[in-house]
Amino acid sequence: MRTAKIFAIIGTIIMFLTLAYGFIYGDFFKEGSIIISIAWGHVSLIDVYIGFFLFSGWVLFREQKKHIAVVWVVVFMILGNFATCLYATIALFKSNNDWRVFWLGKS
């Protein structure tokens, strides 16, 4: 569990710094339109969103309060894997080192 927590924290930090870099030095709309205009941009976006949907399914399954799960899903779609890493980090710490609680929630 300790290793998973370390990886989740590192992933959260890396994704936060990557998003900050992109917003500070990039032009979201200009560069985003270039990505969307090329084949590998389509592949990358489809790949990312399939991952978001799978991760969102897990969150919808494990969360007892569905409105909280829906908020997380929206946040995933906006903030990407920064939010998924953050969610996993929070879930790991709330699980009290119990893998069953991490994967299935408290239900």
ZALUMMAR-473223 format. One record per atom (N, C-alpha, C, CB): z, y, x; residue number from 1; atom name. Coordinates in steps of 0.1 Angstrom, whole numbers. Each point is the difference from the previous one (the first is absolute). Glycine has a CB too. Example, Ala and Ser with C-alpha at 12.3 -4.5 7.8 and 13.67 -1.06 7.14 Angstrom:
REM ZALUMMAR-473223
+-------+-------+-------+-----+------+
!     Z !     Y !     X ! pos ! site !
+-------+-------+-------+-----+------+
!    78 !   -57 !   132 !   1 !    N !
!     0 !    12 !    -9 !   1 !   CA !
!     0 !    12 !     9 !   1 !    C !
!    12 !   -12 !   -19 !   1 !   CB !
!   -19 !    23 !    15 !   2 !    N !
!     0 !    11 !     9 !   2 !   CA !
!     8 !    11 !    -8 !   2 !    C !
!   -22 !    -6 !    12 !   2 !   CB !
+-------+-------+-------+-----+------+
This chain:
REM ZALUMMAR-473223
+-------+-------+-------+-----+------+
!     Z !     Y !     X ! pos ! site !
+-------+-------+-------+-----+------+
!     0 !   -12 !     8 !   1 !    N !
!     0 !    12 !    -8 !   1 !   CA !
!     0 !    13 !     9 !   1 !    C !
!    12 !   -13 !   -19 !   1 !   CB !
!    -5 !    12 !    30 !   2 !    N !
!     1 !    12 !     9 !   2 !   CA !
!   -14 !     3 !     5 !   2 !    C !
!    23 !    -6 !     7 !   2 !   CB !
!   -31 !    -4 !    -3 !   3 !    N !
!   -13 !     3 !     5 !   3 !   CA !
!    -9 !     6 !   -11 !   3 !    C !
!     2 !   -20 !    16 !   3 !   CB !
!    -1 !    15 !   -28 !   4 !    N !
!    -8 !     6 !   -11 !   4 !   CA !
!     4 !    14 !    -2 !   4 !    C !
!    -1 !   -22 !   -11 !   4 !   CB !
!    14 !    26 !    11 !   5 !    N !
!     4 !    13 !    -1 !   5 !   CA !
!    -5 !     9 !    11 !   5 !    C !
!    21 !    -8 !   -11 !   5 !   CB !
!   -21 !     3 !    23 !   6 !    N !
!    -6 !     8 !    11 !   6 !   CA !
!   -15 !     3 !    -2 !   6 !    C !
!    18 !   -10 !    16 !   6 !   CB !
!   -25 !    -1 !   -19 !   7 !    N !
!   -15 !     2 !    -3 !   7 !   CA !
!    -2 !    10 !   -11 !   7 !    C !
!    -4 !   -24 !     8 !   7 !   CB !
!    12 !    23 !   -19 !   8 !    N !
!    -2 !     8 !   -12 !   8 !   CA !
!     3 !    15 !     4 !   8 !    C !
!     5 !   -19 !   -15 !   8 !   CB !
!     5 !    21 !    23 !   9 !    N !
!     4 !    14 !     4 !   9 !   CA !
!   -11 !     5 !     9 !   9 !    C !
!    25 !    -5 !    -2 !   9 !   CB !
!   -29 !    -3 !    12 !  10 !    N !
!   -11 !     5 !     9 !  10 !   CA !
!   -13 !     3 !    -8 !  10 !    C !
!    10 !   -14 !    19 !  10 !   CB !
!   -13 !     5 !   -28 !  11 !    N !
!   -12 !     3 !    -8 !  11 !   CA !
!     1 !    13 !    -8 !  11 !    C !
!    -4 !   -25 !    -2 !  11 !   CB !
!    16 !    27 !    -4 !  12 !    N !
!     2 !    12 !    -8 !  12 !   CA !
!    -2 !    13 !     9 !  12 !    C !
!    16 !   -13 !   -15 !  12 !   CB !
!   -10 !    12 !    27 !  13 !    N !
!    -1 !    11 !    10 !  13 !   CA !
!   -14 !     3 !     4 !  13 !    C !
!    23 !    -5 !     8 !  13 !   CB !
!   -30 !    -6 !    -4 !  14 !    N !
!   -14 !     1 !     4 !  14 !   CA !
!    -9 !     6 !   -11 !  14 !    C !
!     4 !   -20 !    16 !  14 !   CB !
!    -2 !    15 !   -28 !  15 !    N !
!    -8 !     5 !   -11 !  15 !   CA !
!     3 !    14 !    -3 !  15 !    C !
!    -1 !   -23 !   -10 !  15 !   CB !
!    13 !    27 !    10 !  16 !    N !
!     4 !    14 !    -2 !  16 !   CA !
!    -7 !     9 !    10 !  16 !    C !
!    22 !    -7 !    -9 !  16 !   CB !
!   -20 !     3 !    22 !  17 !    N !
!    -7 !     8 !    11 !  17 !   CA !
!   -15 !     1 !    -1 !  17 !    C !
!    20 !    -6 !    15 !  17 !   CB !
!   -26 !    -6 !   -19 !  18 !    N !
!   -14 !     0 !    -2 !  18 !   CA !
!    -5 !     9 !   -11 !  18 !    C !
!     0 !   -24 !     8 !  18 !   CB !
!     7 !    24 !   -20 !  19 !    N !
!    -3 !     9 !   -11 !  19 !   CA !
!     2 !    14 !     5 !  19 !    C !
!     7 !   -17 !   -17 !  19 !   CB !
!     4 !    20 !    23 !  20 !    N !
!     2 !    14 !     5 !  20 !   CA !
!   -11 !     4 !     9 !  20 !    C !
!    25 !    -3 !    -1 !  20 !   CB !
!   -29 !    -5 !    11 !  21 !    N !
!   -12 !     3 !     9 !  21 !   CA !
!   -12 !     3 !    -8 !  21 !    C !
!    10 !   -15 !    17 !  21 !   CB !
!   -13 !     6 !   -27 !  22 !    N !
!   -12 !     2 !    -8 !  22 !   CA !
!     0 !    13 !    -8 !  22 !    C !
!    -2 !   -24 !    -1 !  22 !   CB !
!    13 !    27 !    -5 !  23 !    N !
!     1 !    13 !    -8 !  23 !   CA !
!     0 !    12 !     9 !  23 !    C !
!    12 !   -13 !   -18 !  23 !   CB !
!    -6 !    12 !    30 !  24 !    N !
!     0 !    12 !     9 !  24 !   CA !
!   -13 !     2 !     7 !  24 !    C !
!    24 !    -4 !     4 !  24 !   CB !
!   -31 !    -6 !     1 !  25 !    N !
!   -12 !     1 !     8 !  25 !   CA !
!   -13 !    -3 !    -7 !  25 !    C !
!    14 !    -5 !    19 !  25 !   CB !
!   -13 !    -1 !   -31 !  26 !    N !
!   -12 !    -4 !    -7 !  26 !   CA !
!    -3 !     8 !   -13 !  26 !    C !
!     4 !   -22 !     9 !  26 !   CB !
!   -15 !    21 !   -14 !  27 !    N !
!    -4 !     6 !   -13 !  27 !   CA !
!    -2 !   -12 !   -10 !  27 !    C !
!   -11 !    21 !    12 !  27 !   CB !
!    21 !   -23 !   -20 !  28 !    N !
!     0 !   -11 !    -9 !  28 !   CA !
!   -13 !    -1 !    -8 !  28 !    C !
!    25 !     2 !    -2 !  28 !   CB !
!   -29 !     8 !    -4 !  29 !    N !
!   -12 !     0 !    -9 !  29 !   CA !
!   -13 !    -2 !     8 !  29 !    C !
!    12 !    14 !   -17 !  29 !   CB !
!   -13 !    -6 !    27 !  30 !    N !
!   -13 !    -1 !     8 !  30 !   CA !
!    -1 !   -14 !     7 !  30 !    C !
!     1 !    25 !     4 !  30 !   CB !
!     9 !   -29 !     3 !  31 !    N !
!     0 !   -13 !     7 !  31 !   CA !
!     0 !   -11 !   -10 !  31 !    C !
!    11 !    10 !    20 !  31 !   CB !
!    -4 !    -9 !   -31 !  32 !    N !
!     0 !   -10 !   -10 !  32 !   CA !
!   -13 !    -3 !    -6 !  32 !    C !
!    23 !     6 !    -5 !  32 !   CB !
!   -31 !     5 !     3 !  33 !    N !
!   -13 !    -1 !    -6 !  33 !   CA !
!   -10 !    -8 !    10 !  33 !    C !
!     4 !    21 !   -13 !  33 !   CB !
!    -1 !   -19 !    26 !  34 !    N !
!    -8 !    -7 !    10 !  34 !   CA !
!     3 !   -15 !    -1 !  34 !    C !
!    -1 !    20 !    15 !  34 !   CB !
!    14 !   -23 !   -16 !  35 !    N !
!     4 !   -14 !     0 !  35 !   CA !
!    -6 !    -7 !   -12 !  35 !    C !
!    22 !     6 !    12 !  35 !   CB !
!   -21 !     1 !   -24 !  36 !    N !
!    -5 !    -6 !   -12 !  36 !   CA !
!   -15 !    -2 !     0 !  36 !    C !
!    19 !    11 !   -12 !  36 !   CB !
!   -26 !    -3 !    21 !  37 !    N !
!   -15 !    -1 !     0 !  37 !   CA !
!    -5 !   -11 !     8 !  37 !    C !
!     0 !    24 !    -3 !  37 !   CB !
!     8 !   -32 !    11 !  38 !    N !
!    -5 !   -10 !     8 !  38 !   CA !
!     5 !   -14 !    -4 !  38 !    C !
!     0 !    16 !    19 !  38 !   CB !
!    -7 !   -26 !   -16 !  39 !    N !
!     3 !   -14 !    -5 !  39 !   CA !
!    14 !    -4 !     5 !  39 !    C !
!   -24 !    -6 !     0 !  39 !   CB !
!    28 !     8 !    12 !  40 !    N !
!    13 !    -5 !     5 !  40 !   CA !
!    11 !     9 !    -6 !  40 !    C !
!   -11 !    -8 !    21 !  40 !   CB !
!     8 !    19 !   -25 !  41 !    N !
!    10 !     8 !    -8 !  41 !   CA !
!     3 !    -6 !   -13 !  41 !    C !
!    -8 !    21 !    11 !  41 !   CB !
!    -3 !   -26 !   -18 !  42 !    N !
!     2 !    -8 !   -13 !  42 !   CA !
!     8 !   -12 !     3 !  42 !    C !
!   -22 !     9 !    -9 !  42 !   CB !
!    19 !   -17 !    19 !  43 !    N !
!     7 !   -12 !     3 !  43 !   CA !
!    15 !     3 !     3 !  43 !    C !
!   -22 !   -10 !     9 !  43 !   CB !
!    24 !    20 !    -1 !  44 !    N !
!    14 !     4 !     3 !  44 !   CA !
!     8 !     4 !   -12 !  44 !    C !
!    -8 !     7 !    23 !  44 !   CB !
!     2 !     1 !   -32 !  45 !    N !
!     7 !     4 !   -12 !  45 !   CA !
!     3 !   -11 !    -9 !  45 !    C !
!   -11 !    22 !     2 !  45 !   CB !
!     1 !   -31 !    -4 !  46 !    N !
!     2 !   -12 !    -9 !  46 !   CA !
!    11 !    -9 !     6 !  46 !    C !
!   -24 !     1 !    -7 !  46 !   CB !
!    24 !    -3 !    20 !  47 !    N !
!    10 !    -8 !     7 !  47 !   CA !
!    14 !     6 !    -2 !  47 !    C !
!   -17 !    -7 !    17 !  47 !   CB !
!    18 !    20 !   -15 !  48 !    N !
!    13 !     7 !    -2 !  48 !   CA !
!     5 !    -1 !   -14 !  48 !    C !
!    -6 !    16 !    19 !  48 !   CB !
!    -3 !   -14 !   -29 !  49 !    N !
!     5 !     0 !   -14 !  49 !   CA !
!     3 !   -14 !    -5 !  49 !    C !
!   -14 !    21 !    -3 !  49 !   CB !
!     7 !   -31 !     8 !  50 !    N !
!     3 !   -14 !    -4 !  50 !   CA !
!    14 !    -2 !     5 !  50 !    C !
!   -24 !    -8 !     1 !  50 !   CB !
!    27 !    12 !    12 !  51 !    N !
!    14 !    -2 !     5 !  51 !   CA !
!    10 !     8 !    -8 !  51 !    C !
!    -9 !    -3 !    22 !  51 !   CB !
!     6 !    15 !   -27 !  52 !    N !
!     9 !     8 !    -8 !  52 !   CA !
!     3 !    -8 !   -13 !  52 !    C !
!    -9 !    22 !    10 !  52 !   CB !
!    -2 !   -27 !   -16 !  53 !    N !
!     2 !    -7 !   -13 !  53 !   CA !
!     9 !   -12 !     2 !  53 !    C !
!   -23 !     8 !    -8 !  53 !   CB !
!    20 !   -16 !    18 !  54 !    N !
!     9 !   -12 !     3 !  54 !   CA !
!    14 !     4 !     2 !  54 !    C !
!   -19 !   -12 !    10 !  54 !   CB !
!    21 !    22 !    -2 !  55 !    N !
!    14 !     5 !     3 !  55 !   CA !
!     6 !     5 !   -13 !  55 !    C !
!    -6 !     6 !    24 !  55 !   CB !
!    -1 !     2 !   -31 !  56 !    N !
!     5 !     5 !   -13 !  56 !   CA !
!     4 !   -11 !   -10 !  56 !    C !
!   -15 !    20 !     3 !  56 !   CB !
!     7 !   -31 !    -3 !  57 !    N !
!     4 !   -11 !    -8 !  57 !   CA !
!    13 !    -6 !     4 !  57 !    C !
!   -24 !    -5 !    -3 !  57 !   CB !
!    27 !     4 !    16 !  58 !    N !
!    13 !    -4 !     4 !  58 !   CA !
!    11 !     9 !    -4 !  58 !    C !
!   -11 !   -11 !    20 !  58 !   CB !
!     9 !    24 !   -19 !  59 !    N !
!    10 !    10 !    -4 !  59 !   CA !
!     2 !    -1 !   -15 !  59 !    C !
!    -7 !    15 !    19 !  59 !   CB !
!    -4 !   -16 !   -27 !  60 !    N !
!     2 !    -1 !   -14 !  60 !   CA !
!     8 !   -12 !    -4 !  60 !    C !
!   -22 !    12 !    -3 !  60 !   CB !
!    20 !   -23 !    10 !  61 !    N !
!     7 !   -13 !    -2 !  61 !   CA !
!    15 !     2 !     3 !  61 !    C !
!   -21 !   -13 !     4 !  61 !   CB !
!    24 !    18 !     8 !  62 !    N !
!    14 !     0 !     5 !  62 !   CA !
!     9 !    11 !    -6 !  62 !    C !
!   -10 !   -10 !    20 !  62 !   CB !
!     4 !    21 !   -24 !  63 !    N !
!     8 !    11 !    -5 !  63 !   CA !
!     5 !    -3 !   -15 !  63 !    C !
!   -12 !    16 !    15 !  63 !   CB !
!    25 !   -14 !   -17 !  64 !    N !
!     5 !    -2 !   -14 !  64 !   CA !
!    -4 !    11 !    -9 !  64 !    C !
!    19 !   -12 !    10 !  64 !   CB !
!   -19 !    25 !    -5 !  65 !    N !
!    -3 !    11 !    -8 !  65 !   CA !
!   -15 !     3 !     2 !  65 !    C !
!    23 !    10 !     2 !  65 !   CB !
!   -31 !   -13 !   -12 !  66 !    N !
!   -15 !     1 !     1 !  66 !   CA !
!    -4 !    15 !     2 !  66 !    C !
!    -2 !   -20 !   -14 !  66 !   CB !
!     9 !    29 !     9 !  67 !    N !
!    -4 !    14 !     2 !  67 !   CA !
!     1 !     4 !    15 !  67 !    C !
!     7 !     6 !   -23 !  67 !   CB !
!     3 !   -11 !    30 !  68 !    N !
!     2 !     2 !    14 !  68 !   CA !
!   -12 !    -7 !     8 !  68 !    C !
!    25 !     1 !    -3 !  68 !   CB !
!   -28 !   -13 !    -1 !  69 !    N !
!   -12 !    -7 !     6 !  69 !   CA !
!   -13 !     8 !    -1 !  69 !    C !
!    12 !   -22 !    -5 !  69 !   CB !
!   -14 !    27 !    -7 !  70 !    N !
!   -12 !     8 !    -3 !  70 !   CA !
!    -1 !    13 !     9 !  70 !    C !
!     0 !    -9 !   -24 !  70 !   CB !
!    12 !    15 !    26 !  71 !    N !
!     0 !    12 !     8 !  71 !   CA !
!    -3 !    -4 !    15 !  71 !    C !
!    18 !    10 !   -15 !  71 !   CB !
!   -13 !   -21 !    19 !  72 !    N !
!    -3 !    -5 !    14 !  72 !   CA !
!   -15 !    -3 !     1 !  72 !    C !
!    23 !   -10 !     2 !  72 !   CB !
!   -29 !     4 !   -12 !  73 !    N !
!   -14 !    -3 !     0 !  73 !   CA !
!    -9 !    12 !     2 !  73 !    C !
!     4 !   -20 !   -14 !  73 !   CB !
!     0 !    31 !     6 !  74 !    N !
!    -7 !    12 !     1 !  74 !   CA !
!     2 !     6 !    14 !  74 !    C !
!     3 !     4 !   -24 !  74 !   CB !
!     9 !    -5 !    30 !  75 !    N !
!     2 !     5 !    13 !  75 !   CA !
!    -8 !    -7 !    11 !  75 !    C !
!    23 !     6 !    -7 !  75 !   CB !
!   -24 !   -20 !     5 !  76 !    N !
!    -9 !    -8 !     9 !  76 !   CA !
!   -14 !     6 !     0 !  76 !    C !
!    15 !   -20 !    -4 !  76 !   CB !
!   -20 !    22 !    -8 !  77 !    N !
!   -14 !     5 !    -1 !  77 !   CA !
!    -2 !    14 !     6 !  77 !    C !
!    -2 !   -14 !   -21 !  77 !   CB !
!    12 !    22 !    22 !  78 !    N !
!    -1 !    13 !     5 !  78 !   CA !
!     3 !     0 !    15 !  78 !    C !
!     7 !    10 !   -22 !  78 !   CB !
!     4 !   -17 !    27 !  79 !    N !
!     4 !     1 !    13 !  79 !   CA !
!    -3 !   -12 !     9 !  79 !    C !
!    18 !    14 !    -8 !  79 !   CB !
!   -25 !   -24 !     1 !  80 !    N !
!    -5 !   -12 !     8 !  80 !   CA !
!    11 !    -8 !     6 !  80 !    C !
!   -20 !    13 !     5 !  80 !   CB !
!    17 !   -19 !     6 !  81 !    N !
!    10 !    -9 !     6 !  81 !   CA !
!    12 !     6 !     6 !  81 !    C !
!   -20 !   -14 !     5 !  81 !   CB !
!    21 !    27 !    -4 !  82 !    N !
!    12 !     7 !     3 !  82 !   CA !
!    10 !    -4 !   -11 !  82 !    C !
!   -11 !    19 !    12 !  82 !   CB !
!     7 !   -18 !   -24 !  83 !    N !
!     9 !    -3 !   -12 !  83 !   CA !
!     3 !   -15 !     0 !  83 !    C !
!   -10 !    20 !   -13 !  83 !   CB !
!     0 !   -29 !    16 !  84 !    N !
!     3 !   -14 !    -1 !  84 !   CA !
!    10 !    -4 !    11 !  84 !    C !
!   -23 !    -4 !    -9 !  84 !   CB !
!    22 !    10 !    21 !  85 !    N !
!    10 !    -3 !    10 !  85 !   CA !
!    13 !     6 !    -3 !  85 !    C !
!   -18 !     1 !    17 !  85 !   CB !
!    19 !    10 !   -23 !  86 !    N !
!    12 !     6 !    -5 !  86 !   CA !
!     7 !    -9 !   -10 !  86 !    C !
!    -9 !    23 !     5 !  86 !   CB !
!     1 !   -27 !   -15 !  87 !    N !
!     5 !    -9 !   -11 !  87 !   CA !
!     6 !   -13 !     7 !  87 !    C !
!   -17 !     9 !   -17 !  87 !   CB !
!     9 !   -15 !    26 !  88 !    N !
!     5 !   -12 !     6 !  88 !   CA !
!    13 !     2 !     8 !  88 !    C !
!   -24 !    -8 !     1 !  88 !   CB !
!    24 !    19 !     6 !  89 !    N !
!    13 !     4 !     7 !  89 !   CA !
!    12 !     1 !    -9 !  89 !    C !
!   -14 !    12 !    17 !  89 !   CB !
!    12 !    -5 !   -28 !  90 !    N !
!    11 !     2 !   -10 !  90 !   CA !
!     4 !   -14 !    -6 !  90 !    C !
!    -8 !    23 !    -5 !  90 !   CB !
!    -2 !   -31 !     2 !  91 !    N !
!     3 !   -13 !    -6 !  91 !   CA !
!     7 !    -9 !    10 !  91 !    C !
!   -21 !     2 !   -15 !  91 !   CB !
!    17 !    -1 !    27 !  92 !    N !
!     7 !    -9 !    11 !  92 !   CA !
!    15 !     4 !     1 !  92 !    C !
!   -22 !    -2 !    12 !  92 !   CB !
!    24 !    15 !   -12 !  93 !    N !
!    14 !     5 !     2 !  93 !   CA !
!     8 !    -3 !   -13 !  93 !    C !
!    -8 !    18 !    16 !  93 !   CB !
!     2 !   -17 !   -28 !  94 !    N !
!     7 !    -3 !   -12 !  94 !   CA !
!     3 !   -15 !    -3 !  94 !    C !
!   -10 !    21 !    -9 !  94 !   CB !
!     3 !   -29 !    17 !  95 !    N !
!     1 !   -14 !    -3 !  95 !   CA !
!    12 !    -7 !     6 !  95 !    C !
!   -24 !     0 !     0 !  95 !   CB !
!    32 !     8 !     8 !  96 !    N !
!    12 !    -6 !     6 !  96 !   CA !
!    -3 !   -13 !     8 !  96 !    C !
!    14 !    10 !   -19 !  96 !   CB !
!   -25 !    -9 !    26 !  97 !    N !
!    -4 !   -11 !     9 !  97 !   CA !
!    -3 !   -13 !    -8 !  97 !    C !
!    14 !    10 !    18 !  97 !   CB !
!   -18 !    -9 !   -30 !  98 !    N !
!    -3 !   -12 !    -8 !  98 !   CA !
!   -15 !     1 !    -3 !  98 !    C !
!    23 !    -1 !   -11 !  98 !   CB !
!   -31 !    -9 !    17 !  99 !    N !
!   -14 !     0 !    -2 !  99 !   CA !
!    -4 !    -1 !   -14 !  99 !    C !
!    -2 !   -10 !    23 !  99 !   CB !
!     9 !     2 !   -31 ! 100 !    N !
!    -3 !    -2 !   -14 ! 100 !   CA !
!     1 !    13 !    -8 ! 100 !    C !
!     9 !   -24 !     2 ! 100 !   CB !
!     1 !    32 !     1 ! 101 !    N !
!     1 !    13 !    -7 ! 101 !   CA !
!   -11 !     9 !     5 ! 101 !    C !
!    25 !    -3 !    -2 ! 101 !   CB !
!   -28 !     3 !    15 ! 102 !    N !
!   -11 !     8 !     5 ! 102 !   CA !
!   -13 !    -3 !    -8 ! 102 !    C !
!    11 !     1 !    23 ! 102 !   CB !
!   -15 !   -14 !   -24 ! 103 !    N !
!   -13 !    -4 !    -6 ! 103 !   CA !
!     1 !     1 !   -15 ! 103 !    C !
!    -4 !   -15 !    19 ! 103 !   CB !
!    15 !    11 !   -25 ! 104 !    N !
!     0 !    -1 !   -15 ! 104 !   CA !
!     7 !    11 !    -7 ! 104 !    C !
!    -1 !   -24 !     3 ! 104 !   CB !
!     8 !    32 !     4 ! 105 !    N !
!     8 !    11 !    -6 ! 105 !   CA !
!    14 !    -6 !    -5 ! 105 !    C !
!   -21 !    12 !    -7 ! 105 !   CB !
!    28 !    -5 !    -1 ! 106 !    N !
!    13 !    -4 !    -4 ! 106 !   CA !
!     0 !    -9 !   -12 ! 106 !    C !
!     9 !    21 !     9 ! 106 !   CB !
!   -21 !   -23 !   -15 ! 107 !    N !
!     0 !    -8 !   -12 ! 107 !   CA !
!     0 !   -15 !     3 ! 107 !    C !
!   -12 !    19 !   -12 ! 107 !   CB !
+-------+-------+-------+-----+------+
